[in-house]
Amino acid sequence: MQVRISKWGNSLAVRLPKQLAEQLDLTEGQTVDLAIVDDMIKIATEPATRIPRYKLSDLIREAEDLGSPAQPETVDWGPDRGAEIIEDDYAKRR
């Protein structure tokens, strides 16, 4: 993949394509380490700064795979009072 070097103030800059940044989970403002290795520039992320990203569908699938023993106990807090009462189709099905 080839990219063009641009001038940024008194420095030079390389713009990372979106696809590459997504593959490496790079975000704006993130700090990376630069090094020269065998006449190449190496860009390395710091492992401690990487935050895992989860998809809701994956979390739901994992919860379903664990089954009912892993589900938390349902607690009856008594009748509704005040603003938590929602009059919608879902509430009416109960």
mmCIF file as gemmi writes it, N, C-alpha and C atoms, coordinates in Angstrom:
data_model
loop_
_atom_site.group_PDB
_atom_site.id
_atom_site.type_symbol
_atom_site.label_atom_id
_atom_site.label_alt_id
_atom_site.label_comp_id
_atom_site.label_asym_id
_atom_site.label_entity_id
_atom_site.label_seq_id
_atom_site.pdbx_PDB_ins_code
_atom_site.Cartn_x
_atom_site.Cartn_y
_atom_site.Cartn_z
_atom_site.occupancy
_atom_site.B_iso_or_equiv
_atom_site.pdbx_formal_charge
_atom_site.auth_seq_id
_atom_site.auth_asym_id
_atom_site.pdbx_PDB_model_num
ATOM 1 N N . MET Axp A 1 ? 0.848 -1.159 0 1 0 ? 1 A 1
ATOM 2 C CA . MET Axp A 1 ? 0 0 0 1 0 ? 1 A 1
ATOM 3 C C . MET Axp A 1 ? 0.902 1.233 0 1 0 ? 1 A 1
ATOM 4 N N . GLN Axp A 2 ? 0.682 2.105 -0.918 1 0 ? 2 A 1
ATOM 5 C CA . GLN Axp A 2 ? 1.482 3.309 -0.99 1 0 ? 2 A 1
ATOM 6 C C . GLN Axp A 2 ? 0.658 4.513 -0.558 1 0 ? 2 A 1
ATOM 7 N N . VAL Axp A 3 ? 1.285 5.41 0.205 1 0 ? 3 A 1
ATOM 8 C CA . VAL Axp A 3 ? 0.652 6.66 0.63 1 0 ? 3 A 1
ATOM 9 C C . VAL Axp A 3 ? 1.626 7.791 0.346 1 0 ? 3 A 1
ATOM 10 N N . ARG Axp A 4 ? 1.127 9.003 0.292 1 0 ? 4 A 1
ATOM 11 C CA . ARG Axp A 4 ? 1.946 10.163 -0.02 1 0 ? 4 A 1
ATOM 12 C C . ARG Axp A 4 ? 2.343 10.885 1.266 1 0 ? 4 A 1
ATOM 13 N N . ILE Axp A 5 ? 3.574 11.346 1.314 1 0 ? 5 A 1
ATOM 14 C CA . ILE Axp A 5 ? 4.064 12.141 2.438 1 0 ? 5 A 1
ATOM 15 C C . ILE Axp A 5 ? 3.654 13.586 2.208 1 0 ? 5 A 1
ATOM 16 N N . SER Axp A 6 ? 3.071 14.219 3.237 1 0 ? 6 A 1
ATOM 17 C CA . SER Axp A 6 ? 2.611 15.594 3.147 1 0 ? 6 A 1
ATOM 18 C C . SER Axp A 6 ? 3.347 16.455 4.161 1 0 ? 6 A 1
ATOM 19 N N . LYS Axp A 7 ? 3.339 17.754 3.94 1 0 ? 7 A 1
ATOM 20 C CA . LYS Axp A 7 ? 3.936 18.681 4.892 1 0 ? 7 A 1
ATOM 21 C C . LYS Axp A 7 ? 2.877 19.05 5.912 1 0 ? 7 A 1
ATOM 22 N N . TRP Axp A 8 ? 3.258 19.05 7.192 1 0 ? 8 A 1
ATOM 23 C CA . TRP Axp A 8 ? 2.345 19.407 8.27 1 0 ? 8 A 1
ATOM 24 C C . TRP Axp A 8 ? 3.115 20.343 9.192 1 0 ? 8 A 1
ATOM 25 N N . GLY Axp A 9 ? 2.93 21.652 9.014 1 0 ? 9 A 1
ATOM 26 C CA . GLY Axp A 9 ? 3.732 22.626 9.747 1 0 ? 9 A 1
ATOM 27 C C . GLY Axp A 9 ? 5.173 22.507 9.291 1 0 ? 9 A 1
ATOM 28 N N . ASN Axp A 10 ? 6.108 22.356 10.232 1 0 ? 10 A 1
ATOM 29 C CA . ASN Axp A 10 ? 7.518 22.157 9.901 1 0 ? 10 A 1
ATOM 30 C C . ASN Axp A 10 ? 7.875 20.674 9.804 1 0 ? 10 A 1
ATOM 31 N N . SER Axp A 11 ? 6.892 19.798 9.947 1 0 ? 11 A 1
ATOM 32 C CA . SER Axp A 11 ? 7.132 18.347 9.948 1 0 ? 11 A 1
ATOM 33 C C . SER Axp A 11 ? 6.574 17.719 8.68 1 0 ? 11 A 1
ATOM 34 N N . LEU Axp A 12 ? 6.827 16.435 8.535 1 0 ? 12 A 1
ATOM 35 C CA . LEU Axp A 12 ? 6.234 15.655 7.462 1 0 ? 12 A 1
ATOM 36 C C . LEU Axp A 12 ? 5.228 14.693 8.073 1 0 ? 12 A 1
ATOM 37 N N . ALA Axp A 13 ? 4.184 14.367 7.321 1 0 ? 13 A 1
ATOM 38 C CA . ALA Axp A 13 ? 3.125 13.51 7.851 1 0 ? 13 A 1
ATOM 39 C C . ALA Axp A 13 ? 2.772 12.432 6.843 1 0 ? 13 A 1
ATOM 40 N N . VAL Axp A 14 ? 2.337 11.294 7.353 1 0 ? 14 A 1
ATOM 41 C CA . VAL Axp A 14 ? 1.826 10.197 6.535 1 0 ? 14 A 1
ATOM 42 C C . VAL Axp A 14 ? 0.395 9.943 6.99 1 0 ? 14 A 1
ATOM 43 N N . ARG Axp A 15 ? -0.525 9.943 6.076 1 0 ? 15 A 1
ATOM 44 C CA . ARG Axp A 15 ? -1.93 9.693 6.401 1 0 ? 15 A 1
ATOM 45 C C . ARG Axp A 15 ? -2.186 8.199 6.299 1 0 ? 15 A 1
ATOM 46 N N . LEU Axp A 16 ? -2.738 7.607 7.363 1 0 ? 16 A 1
ATOM 47 C CA . LEU Axp A 16 ? -3.034 6.174 7.368 1 0 ? 16 A 1
ATOM 48 C C . LEU Axp A 16 ? -4.423 5.939 6.788 1 0 ? 16 A 1
ATOM 49 N N . PRO Axp A 17 ? -4.547 5.053 5.822 1 0 ? 17 A 1
ATOM 50 C CA . PRO Axp A 17 ? -5.872 4.749 5.271 1 0 ? 17 A 1
ATOM 51 C C . PRO Axp A 17 ? -6.799 4.177 6.347 1 0 ? 17 A 1
ATOM 52 N N . LYS Axp A 18 ? -8.084 4.478 6.207 1 0 ? 18 A 1
ATOM 53 C CA . LYS Axp A 18 ? -9.09 4.061 7.192 1 0 ? 18 A 1
ATOM 54 C C . LYS Axp A 18 ? -9.055 2.553 7.441 1 0 ? 18 A 1
ATOM 55 N N . GLN Axp A 19 ? -8.964 1.764 6.376 1 0 ? 19 A 1
ATOM 56 C CA . GLN Axp A 19 ? -8.963 0.301 6.503 1 0 ? 19 A 1
ATOM 57 C C . GLN Axp A 19 ? -7.795 -0.17 7.38 1 0 ? 19 A 1
ATOM 58 N N . LEU Axp A 20 ? -6.622 0.409 7.18 1 0 ? 20 A 1
ATOM 59 C CA . LEU Axp A 20 ? -5.453 0.039 7.962 1 0 ? 20 A 1
ATOM 60 C C . LEU Axp A 20 ? -5.627 0.442 9.428 1 0 ? 20 A 1
ATOM 61 N N . ALA Axp A 21 ? -6.134 1.643 9.65 1 0 ? 21 A 1
ATOM 62 C CA . ALA Axp A 21 ? -6.355 2.118 11.021 1 0 ? 21 A 1
ATOM 63 C C . ALA Axp A 21 ? -7.371 1.239 11.749 1 0 ? 21 A 1
ATOM 64 N N . GLU Axp A 22 ? -8.416 0.816 11.051 1 0 ? 22 A 1
ATOM 65 C CA . GLU Axp A 22 ? -9.427 -0.05 11.675 1 0 ? 22 A 1
ATOM 66 C C . GLU Axp A 22 ? -8.848 -1.42 12.021 1 0 ? 22 A 1
ATOM 67 N N . GLN Axp A 23 ? -8.02 -1.968 11.144 1 0 ? 23 A 1
ATOM 68 C CA . GLN Axp A 23 ? -7.415 -3.277 11.408 1 0 ? 23 A 1
ATOM 69 C C . GLN Axp A 23 ? -6.54 -3.239 12.653 1 0 ? 23 A 1
ATOM 70 N N . LEU Axp A 24 ? -5.915 -2.097 12.909 1 0 ? 24 A 1
ATOM 71 C CA . LEU Axp A 24 ? -5.021 -1.957 14.065 1 0 ? 24 A 1
ATOM 72 C C . LEU Axp A 24 ? -5.715 -1.323 15.263 1 0 ? 24 A 1
ATOM 73 N N . ASP Axp A 25 ? -7.012 -1.043 15.154 1 0 ? 25 A 1
ATOM 74 C CA . ASP Axp A 25 ? -7.78 -0.378 16.217 1 0 ? 25 A 1
ATOM 75 C C . ASP Axp A 25 ? -7.145 0.945 16.618 1 0 ? 25 A 1
ATOM 76 N N . LEU Axp A 26 ? -6.665 1.707 15.644 1 0 ? 26 A 1
ATOM 77 C CA . LEU Axp A 26 ? -6.085 3.013 15.92 1 0 ? 26 A 1
ATOM 78 C C . LEU Axp A 26 ? -7.189 4.058 15.956 1 0 ? 26 A 1
ATOM 79 N N . THR Axp A 27 ? -7.09 4.986 16.899 1 0 ? 27 A 1
ATOM 80 C CA . THR Axp A 27 ? -8.066 6.052 17.012 1 0 ? 27 A 1
ATOM 81 C C . THR Axp A 27 ? -7.359 7.394 17.07 1 0 ? 27 A 1
ATOM 82 N N . GLU Axp A 28 ? -8.08 8.434 16.738 1 0 ? 28 A 1
ATOM 83 C CA . GLU Axp A 28 ? -7.52 9.779 16.769 1 0 ? 28 A 1
ATOM 84 C C . GLU Axp A 28 ? -7.067 10.126 18.186 1 0 ? 28 A 1
ATOM 85 N N . GLY Axp A 29 ? -5.875 10.682 18.304 1 0 ? 29 A 1
ATOM 86 C CA . GLY Axp A 29 ? -5.34 11.066 19.601 1 0 ? 29 A 1
ATOM 87 C C . GLY Axp A 29 ? -4.57 9.966 20.306 1 0 ? 29 A 1
ATOM 88 N N . GLN Axp A 30 ? -4.607 8.757 19.778 1 0 ? 30 A 1
ATOM 89 C CA . GLN Axp A 30 ? -3.896 7.632 20.389 1 0 ? 30 A 1
ATOM 90 C C . GLN Axp A 30 ? -2.392 7.806 20.206 1 0 ? 30 A 1
ATOM 91 N N . THR Axp A 31 ? -1.623 7.398 21.191 1 0 ? 31 A 1
ATOM 92 C CA . THR Axp A 31 ? -0.168 7.474 21.128 1 0 ? 31 A 1
ATOM 93 C C . THR Axp A 31 ? 0.394 6.163 20.592 1 0 ? 31 A 1
ATOM 94 N N . VAL Axp A 32 ? 1.354 6.277 19.67 1 0 ? 32 A 1
ATOM 95 C CA . VAL Axp A 32 ? 2.036 5.105 19.118 1 0 ? 32 A 1
ATOM 96 C C . VAL Axp A 32 ? 3.538 5.333 19.22 1 0 ? 32 A 1
ATOM 97 N N . ASP Axp A 33 ? 4.301 4.262 19.133 1 0 ? 33 A 1
ATOM 98 C CA . ASP Axp A 33 ? 5.76 4.337 19.136 1 0 ? 33 A 1
ATOM 99 C C . ASP Axp A 33 ? 6.269 4.193 17.711 1 0 ? 33 A 1
ATOM 100 N N . LEU Axp A 34 ? 7.24 5.051 17.33 1 0 ? 34 A 1
ATOM 101 C CA . LEU Axp A 34 ? 7.878 4.955 16.026 1 0 ? 34 A 1
ATOM 102 C C . LEU Axp A 34 ? 9.313 4.48 16.209 1 0 ? 34 A 1
ATOM 103 N N . ALA Axp A 35 ? 9.764 3.606 15.32 1 0 ? 35 A 1
ATOM 104 C CA . ALA Axp A 35 ? 11.143 3.111 15.377 1 0 ? 35 A 1
ATOM 105 C C . ALA Axp A 35 ? 11.607 2.815 13.959 1 0 ? 35 A 1
ATOM 106 N N . ILE Axp A 36 ? 12.908 2.889 13.76 1 0 ? 36 A 1
ATOM 107 C CA . ILE Axp A 36 ? 13.487 2.502 12.48 1 0 ? 36 A 1
ATOM 108 C C . ILE Axp A 36 ? 14.054 1.101 12.649 1 0 ? 36 A 1
ATOM 109 N N . VAL Axp A 37 ? 13.568 0.165 11.833 1 0 ? 37 A 1
ATOM 110 C CA . VAL Axp A 37 ? 14.007 -1.23 11.874 1 0 ? 37 A 1
ATOM 111 C C . VAL Axp A 37 ? 14.387 -1.638 10.461 1 0 ? 37 A 1
ATOM 112 N N . ASP Axp A 38 ? 15.666 -1.931 10.247 1 0 ? 38 A 1
ATOM 113 C CA . ASP Axp A 38 ? 16.153 -2.351 8.925 1 0 ? 38 A 1
ATOM 114 C C . ASP Axp A 38 ? 15.714 -1.384 7.816 1 0 ? 38 A 1
ATOM 115 N N . ASP Axp A 39 ? 15.968 -0.108 8.003 1 0 ? 39 A 1
ATOM 116 C CA . ASP Axp A 39 ? 15.626 0.935 7.026 1 0 ? 39 A 1
ATOM 117 C C . ASP Axp A 39 ? 14.123 1.052 6.76 1 0 ? 39 A 1
ATOM 118 N N . MET Axp A 40 ? 13.316 0.597 7.705 1 0 ? 40 A 1
ATOM 119 C CA . MET Axp A 40 ? 11.858 0.737 7.594 1 0 ? 40 A 1
ATOM 120 C C . MET Axp A 40 ? 11.351 1.437 8.85 1 0 ? 40 A 1
ATOM 121 N N . ILE Axp A 41 ? 10.248 2.159 8.708 1 0 ? 41 A 1
ATOM 122 C CA . ILE Axp A 41 ? 9.621 2.799 9.862 1 0 ? 41 A 1
ATOM 123 C C . ILE Axp A 41 ? 8.614 1.813 10.445 1 0 ? 41 A 1
ATOM 124 N N . LYS Axp A 42 ? 8.734 1.545 11.718 1 0 ? 42 A 1
ATOM 125 C CA . LYS Axp A 42 ? 7.818 0.634 12.41 1 0 ? 42 A 1
ATOM 126 C C . LYS Axp A 42 ? 6.934 1.473 13.318 1 0 ? 42 A 1
ATOM 127 N N . ILE Axp A 43 ? 5.627 1.292 13.225 1 0 ? 43 A 1
ATOM 128 C CA . ILE Axp A 43 ? 4.665 1.961 14.09 1 0 ? 43 A 1
ATOM 129 C C . ILE Axp A 43 ? 4.074 0.898 15.004 1 0 ? 43 A 1
ATOM 130 N N . ALA Axp A 44 ? 4.234 1.076 16.311 1 0 ? 44 A 1
ATOM 131 C CA . ALA Axp A 44 ? 3.735 0.082 17.264 1 0 ? 44 A 1
ATOM 132 C C . ALA Axp A 44 ? 2.781 0.741 18.255 1 0 ? 44 A 1
ATOM 133 N N . THR Axp A 45 ? 1.684 0.068 18.514 1 0 ? 45 A 1
ATOM 134 C CA . THR Axp A 45 ? 0.749 0.553 19.53 1 0 ? 45 A 1
ATOM 135 C C . THR Axp A 45 ? 1.183 0.03 20.884 1 0 ? 45 A 1
ATOM 136 N N . GLU Axp A 46 ? 0.801 0.735 21.912 1 0 ? 46 A 1
ATOM 137 C CA . GLU Axp A 46 ? 1.116 0.291 23.267 1 0 ? 46 A 1
ATOM 138 C C . GLU Axp A 46 ? -0.004 -0.633 23.72 1 0 ? 46 A 1
ATOM 139 N N . PRO Axp A 47 ? 0.31 -1.867 24.111 1 0 ? 47 A 1
ATOM 140 C CA . PRO Axp A 47 ? -0.732 -2.831 24.491 1 0 ? 47 A 1
ATOM 141 C C . PRO Axp A 47 ? -1.643 -2.336 25.61 1 0 ? 47 A 1
ATOM 142 N N . ALA Axp A 48 ? -1.105 -1.579 26.552 1 0 ? 48 A 1
ATOM 143 C CA . ALA Axp A 48 ? -1.909 -1.14 27.691 1 0 ? 48 A 1
ATOM 144 C C . ALA Axp A 48 ? -2.986 -0.144 27.285 1 0 ? 48 A 1
ATOM 145 N N . THR Axp A 49 ? -2.794 0.558 26.159 1 0 ? 49 A 1
ATOM 146 C CA . THR Axp A 49 ? -3.766 1.571 25.758 1 0 ? 49 A 1
ATOM 147 C C . THR Axp A 49 ? -4.872 1.007 24.877 1 0 ? 49 A 1
ATOM 148 N N . ARG Axp A 50 ? -4.746 -0.23 24.455 1 0 ? 50 A 1
ATOM 149 C CA . ARG Axp A 50 ? -5.764 -0.807 23.588 1 0 ? 50 A 1
ATOM 150 C C . ARG Axp A 50 ? -6.97 -1.229 24.422 1 0 ? 50 A 1
ATOM 151 N N . ILE Axp A 51 ? -8.122 -0.738 24.058 1 0 ? 51 A 1
ATOM 152 C CA . ILE Axp A 51 ? -9.363 -1.078 24.744 1 0 ? 51 A 1
ATOM 153 C C . ILE Axp A 51 ? -10.104 -2.08 23.864 1 0 ? 51 A 1
ATOM 154 N N . PRO Axp A 52 ? -10.473 -3.223 24.433 1 0 ? 52 A 1
ATOM 155 C CA . PRO Axp A 52 ? -11.176 -4.209 23.601 1 0 ? 52 A 1
ATOM 156 C C . PRO Axp A 52 ? -12.528 -3.676 23.14 1 0 ? 52 A 1
ATOM 157 N N . ARG Axp A 53 ? -12.901 -4.055 21.955 1 0 ? 53 A 1
ATOM 158 C CA . ARG Axp A 53 ? -14.196 -3.659 21.407 1 0 ? 53 A 1
ATOM 159 C C . ARG Axp A 53 ? -15.043 -4.905 21.259 1 0 ? 53 A 1
ATOM 160 N N . TYR Axp A 54 ? -16.291 -4.797 21.658 1 0 ? 54 A 1
ATOM 161 C CA . TYR Axp A 54 ? -17.206 -5.928 21.608 1 0 ? 54 A 1
ATOM 162 C C . TYR Axp A 54 ? -18.412 -5.58 20.753 1 0 ? 54 A 1
ATOM 163 N N . LYS Axp A 55 ? -18.936 -6.572 20.08 1 0 ? 55 A 1
ATOM 164 C CA . LYS Axp A 55 ? -20.18 -6.408 19.344 1 0 ? 55 A 1
ATOM 165 C C . LYS Axp A 55 ? -21.296 -6.95 20.235 1 0 ? 55 A 1
ATOM 166 N N . LEU Axp A 56 ? -22.41 -6.257 20.259 1 0 ? 56 A 1
ATOM 167 C CA . LEU Axp A 56 ? -23.533 -6.687 21.087 1 0 ? 56 A 1
ATOM 168 C C . LEU Axp A 56 ? -23.969 -8.099 20.717 1 0 ? 56 A 1
ATOM 169 N N . SER Axp A 57 ? -23.972 -8.419 19.428 1 0 ? 57 A 1
ATOM 170 C CA . SER Axp A 57 ? -24.396 -9.766 18.997 1 0 ? 57 A 1
ATOM 171 C C . SER Axp A 57 ? -23.476 -10.846 19.576 1 0 ? 57 A 1
ATOM 172 N N . ASP Axp A 58 ? -22.166 -10.557 19.668 1 0 ? 58 A 1
ATOM 173 C CA . ASP Axp A 58 ? -21.235 -11.526 20.257 1 0 ? 58 A 1
ATOM 174 C C . ASP Axp A 58 ? -21.486 -11.704 21.747 1 0 ? 58 A 1
ATOM 175 N N . LEU Axp A 59 ? -21.777 -10.614 22.447 1 0 ? 59 A 1
ATOM 176 C CA . LEU Axp A 59 ? -22.054 -10.701 23.891 1 0 ? 59 A 1
ATOM 177 C C . LEU Axp A 59 ? -23.339 -11.479 24.155 1 0 ? 59 A 1
ATOM 178 N N . ILE Axp A 60 ? -24.352 -11.244 23.342 1 0 ? 60 A 1
ATOM 179 C CA . ILE Axp A 60 ? -25.623 -11.967 23.508 1 0 ? 60 A 1
ATOM 180 C C . ILE Axp A 60 ? -25.417 -13.451 23.237 1 0 ? 60 A 1
ATOM 181 N N . ARG Axp A 61 ? -24.676 -13.774 22.172 1 0 ? 61 A 1
ATOM 182 C CA . ARG Axp A 61 ? -24.417 -15.177 21.838 1 0 ? 61 A 1
ATOM 183 C C . ARG Axp A 61 ? -23.664 -15.864 22.98 1 0 ? 61 A 1
ATOM 184 N N . GLU Axp A 62 ? -22.684 -15.185 23.548 1 0 ? 62 A 1
ATOM 185 C CA . GLU Axp A 62 ? -21.925 -15.768 24.654 1 0 ? 62 A 1
ATOM 186 C C . GLU Axp A 62 ? -22.816 -15.99 25.878 1 0 ? 62 A 1
ATOM 187 N N . ALA Axp A 63 ? -23.697 -15.033 26.176 1 0 ? 63 A 1
ATOM 188 C CA . ALA Axp A 63 ? -24.615 -15.18 27.306 1 0 ? 63 A 1
ATOM 189 C C . ALA Axp A 63 ? -25.56 -16.356 27.078 1 0 ? 63 A 1
ATOM 190 N N . GLU Axp A 64 ? -26.035 -16.517 25.844 1 0 ? 64 A 1
ATOM 191 C CA . GLU Axp A 64 ? -26.927 -17.638 25.531 1 0 ? 64 A 1
ATOM 192 C C . GLU Axp A 64 ? -26.196 -18.971 25.636 1 0 ? 64 A 1
ATOM 193 N N . ASP Axp A 65 ? -24.914 -18.994 25.24 1 0 ? 65 A 1
ATOM 194 C CA . ASP Axp A 65 ? -24.123 -20.228 25.335 1 0 ? 65 A 1
ATOM 195 C C . ASP Axp A 65 ? -23.904 -20.646 26.786 1 0 ? 65 A 1
ATOM 196 N N . LEU Axp A 66 ? -23.821 -19.679 27.701 1 0 ? 66 A 1
ATOM 197 C CA . LEU Axp A 66 ? -23.625 -19.996 29.111 1 0 ? 66 A 1
ATOM 198 C C . LEU Axp A 66 ? -24.866 -20.627 29.733 1 0 ? 66 A 1
ATOM 199 N N . GLY Axp A 67 ? -26.047 -20.302 29.186 1 0 ? 67 A 1
ATOM 200 C CA . GLY Axp A 67 ? -27.277 -20.924 29.645 1 0 ? 67 A 1
ATOM 201 C C . GLY Axp A 67 ? -27.852 -20.284 30.899 1 0 ? 67 A 1
ATOM 202 N N . SER Axp A 68 ? -28.948 -20.867 31.37 1 0 ? 68 A 1
ATOM 203 C CA . SER Axp A 68 ? -29.697 -20.299 32.493 1 0 ? 68 A 1
ATOM 204 C C . SER Axp A 68 ? -28.939 -20.278 33.824 1 0 ? 68 A 1
ATOM 205 N N . PRO Axp A 69 ? -28.019 -21.211 34.123 1 0 ? 69 A 1
ATOM 206 C CA . PRO Axp A 69 ? -27.322 -21.112 35.409 1 0 ? 69 A 1
ATOM 207 C C . PRO Axp A 69 ? -26.503 -19.822 35.56 1 0 ? 69 A 1
ATOM 208 N N . ALA Axp A 70 ? -26.101 -19.236 34.45 1 0 ? 70 A 1
ATOM 209 C CA . ALA Axp A 70 ? -25.282 -18.021 34.509 1 0 ? 70 A 1
ATOM 210 C C . ALA Axp A 70 ? -26.127 -16.755 34.545 1 0 ? 70 A 1
ATOM 211 N N . GLN Axp A 71 ? -27.44 -16.876 34.373 1 0 ? 71 A 1
ATOM 212 C CA . GLN Axp A 71 ? -28.299 -15.689 34.372 1 0 ? 71 A 1
ATOM 213 C C . GLN Axp A 71 ? -28.541 -15.223 35.803 1 0 ? 71 A 1
ATOM 214 N N . PRO Axp A 72 ? -28.542 -13.915 36.008 1 0 ? 72 A 1
ATOM 215 C CA . PRO Axp A 72 ? -28.775 -13.407 37.36 1 0 ? 72 A 1
ATOM 216 C C . PRO Axp A 72 ? -30.204 -13.657 37.816 1 0 ? 72 A 1
ATOM 217 N N . GLU Axp A 73 ? -30.38 -13.737 39.116 1 0 ? 73 A 1
ATOM 218 C CA . GLU Axp A 73 ? -31.7 -13.956 39.7 1 0 ? 73 A 1
ATOM 219 C C . GLU Axp A 73 ? -32.571 -12.724 39.472 1 0 ? 73 A 1
ATOM 220 N N . THR Axp A 74 ? -33.847 -12.938 39.137 1 0 ? 74 A 1
ATOM 221 C CA . THR Axp A 74 ? -34.778 -11.833 38.962 1 0 ? 74 A 1
ATOM 222 C C . THR Axp A 74 ? -35.272 -11.397 40.338 1 0 ? 74 A 1
ATOM 223 N N . VAL Axp A 75 ? -35.258 -10.097 40.576 1 0 ? 75 A 1
ATOM 224 C CA . VAL Axp A 75 ? -35.661 -9.555 41.867 1 0 ? 75 A 1
ATOM 225 C C . VAL Axp A 75 ? -36.962 -8.798 41.696 1 0 ? 75 A 1
ATOM 226 N N . ASP Axp A 76 ? -37.934 -9.074 42.553 1 0 ? 76 A 1
ATOM 227 C CA . ASP Axp A 76 ? -39.206 -8.36 42.535 1 0 ? 76 A 1
ATOM 228 C C . ASP Axp A 76 ? -39.091 -7.172 43.482 1 0 ? 76 A 1
ATOM 229 N N . TRP Axp A 77 ? -39.087 -5.989 42.939 1 0 ? 77 A 1
ATOM 230 C CA . TRP Axp A 77 ? -38.954 -4.778 43.746 1 0 ? 77 A 1
ATOM 231 C C . TRP Axp A 77 ? -40.301 -4.214 44.158 1 0 ? 77 A 1
ATOM 232 N N . GLY Axp A 78 ? -41.372 -4.914 43.868 1 0 ? 78 A 1
ATOM 233 C CA . GLY Axp A 78 ? -42.696 -4.431 44.235 1 0 ? 78 A 1
ATOM 234 C C . GLY Axp A 78 ? -43.353 -3.69 43.083 1 0 ? 78 A 1
ATOM 235 N N . PRO Axp A 79 ? -44.492 -3.074 43.354 1 0 ? 79 A 1
ATOM 236 C CA . PRO Axp A 79 ? -45.213 -2.383 42.285 1 0 ? 79 A 1
ATOM 237 C C . PRO Axp A 79 ? -44.458 -1.132 41.809 1 0 ? 79 A 1
ATOM 238 N N . ASP Axp A 80 ? -44.749 -0.74 40.556 1 0 ? 80 A 1
ATOM 239 C CA . ASP Axp A 80 ? -44.147 0.466 39.999 1 0 ? 80 A 1
ATOM 240 C C . ASP Axp A 80 ? -44.662 1.702 40.732 1 0 ? 80 A 1
ATOM 241 N N . ARG Axp A 81 ? -43.79 2.693 40.873 1 0 ? 81 A 1
ATOM 242 C CA . ARG Axp A 81 ? -44.177 3.965 41.482 1 0 ? 81 A 1
ATOM 243 C C . ARG Axp A 81 ? -43.536 5.096 40.69 1 0 ? 81 A 1
ATOM 244 N N . GLY Axp A 82 ? -44.31 5.994 40.204 1 0 ? 82 A 1
ATOM 245 C CA . GLY Axp A 82 ? -43.742 7.193 39.599 1 0 ? 82 A 1
ATOM 246 C C . GLY Axp A 82 ? -43.288 7.038 38.165 1 0 ? 82 A 1
ATOM 247 N N . ALA Axp A 83 ? -42.141 7.645 37.852 1 0 ? 83 A 1
ATOM 248 C CA . ALA Axp A 83 ? -41.688 7.823 36.477 1 0 ? 83 A 1
ATOM 249 C C . ALA Axp A 83 ? -41.254 6.536 35.785 1 0 ? 83 A 1
ATOM 250 N N . GLU Axp A 84 ? -41.027 5.441 36.521 1 0 ? 84 A 1
ATOM 251 C CA . GLU Axp A 84 ? -40.591 4.222 35.845 1 0 ? 84 A 1
ATOM 252 C C . GLU Axp A 84 ? -41.741 3.51 35.157 1 0 ? 84 A 1
ATOM 253 N N . ILE Axp A 85 ? -42.953 3.956 35.341 1 0 ? 85 A 1
ATOM 254 C CA . ILE Axp A 85 ? -44.102 3.338 34.688 1 0 ? 85 A 1
ATOM 255 C C . ILE Axp A 85 ? -44.112 3.764 33.223 1 0 ? 85 A 1
ATOM 256 N N . ILE Axp A 86 ? -44.044 2.792 32.333 1 0 ? 86 A 1
ATOM 257 C CA . ILE Axp A 86 ? -44.032 3.06 30.9 1 0 ? 86 A 1
ATOM 258 C C . ILE Axp A 86 ? -45.24 2.358 30.303 1 0 ? 86 A 1
ATOM 259 N N . GLU Axp A 87 ? -46.086 3.123 29.685 1 0 ? 87 A 1
ATOM 260 C CA . GLU Axp A 87 ? -47.274 2.564 29.055 1 0 ? 87 A 1
ATOM 261 C C . GLU Axp A 87 ? -46.989 2.322 27.58 1 0 ? 87 A 1
ATOM 262 N N . ASP Axp A 88 ? -46.423 1.165 27.266 1 0 ? 88 A 1
ATOM 263 C CA . ASP Axp A 88 ? -46.165 0.793 25.861 1 0 ? 88 A 1
ATOM 264 C C . ASP Axp A 88 ? -46.605 -0.644 25.658 1 0 ? 88 A 1
ATOM 265 N N . ASP Axp A 89 ? -46.486 -1.126 24.432 1 0 ? 89 A 1
ATOM 266 C CA . ASP Axp A 89 ? -46.94 -2.477 24.104 1 0 ? 89 A 1
ATOM 267 C C . ASP Axp A 89 ? -46.18 -3.535 24.913 1 0 ? 89 A 1
ATOM 268 N N . TYR Axp A 90 ? -44.889 -3.328 25.153 1 0 ? 90 A 1
ATOM 269 C CA . TYR Axp A 90 ? -44.105 -4.291 25.898 1 0 ? 90 A 1
ATOM 270 C C . TYR Axp A 90 ? -44.614 -4.416 27.335 1 0 ? 90 A 1
ATOM 271 N N . ALA Axp A 91 ? -44.881 -3.285 27.981 1 0 ? 91 A 1
ATOM 272 C CA . ALA Axp A 91 ? -45.348 -3.299 29.364 1 0 ? 91 A 1
ATOM 273 C C . ALA Axp A 91 ? -46.735 -3.926 29.473 1 0 ? 91 A 1
ATOM 274 N N . LYS Axp A 92 ? -47.553 -3.753 28.466 1 0 ? 92 A 1
ATOM 275 C CA . LYS Axp A 92 ? -48.921 -4.282 28.492 1 0 ? 92 A 1
ATOM 276 C C . LYS Axp A 92 ? -48.947 -5.796 28.336 1 0 ? 92 A 1
ATOM 277 N N . ARG Axp A 93 ? -47.879 -6.398 27.779 1 0 ? 93 A 1
ATOM 278 C CA . ARG Axp A 93 ? -47.843 -7.85 27.581 1 0 ? 93 A 1
ATOM 279 C C . ARG Axp A 93 ? -47.615 -8.609 28.878 1 0 ? 93 A 1
ATOM 280 N N . ARG Axp A 94 ? -47.176 -7.954 29.91 1 0 ? 94 A 1
ATOM 281 C CA . ARG Axp A 94 ? -46.86 -8.639 31.168 1 0 ? 94 A 1
ATOM 282 C C . ARG Axp A 94 ? -48.073 -9.103 31.887 1 0 ? 94 A 1
